[in-house]
Amino acid sequence: MRDFINIIPANRLMVETDAPFLLPGTVRTPHNDRRNEPMYLPIIVEMLASISGNSVKQLAEATTANAIRFFRLPESTKITRTK
């Protein structure tokens, strides 16, 4: 991923959890539960932002806009953070 993040156009990048047993490397879970969940998306965005040199806010806004466009969601869809 580190080799490719800077060649993917910002208007084509999306983040998702389609790899159910491939957690971000920095995540430590109790009882060796290695299940990937949507709650880890902010960690993935933070990692991508640090690699690409963009801010987390820029990357979150870009990937949210891409998902809204790709899935034809209402434009009023907001970024919500559950922490």
Summary of the structure (lengths in Angstrom):
residues: 83
radius of gyration: 13.4
end to end distance: 26.3
largest distance: 40.0
contacts: 160
relative contact order: 0.18
helix: 47%
strand: 0%
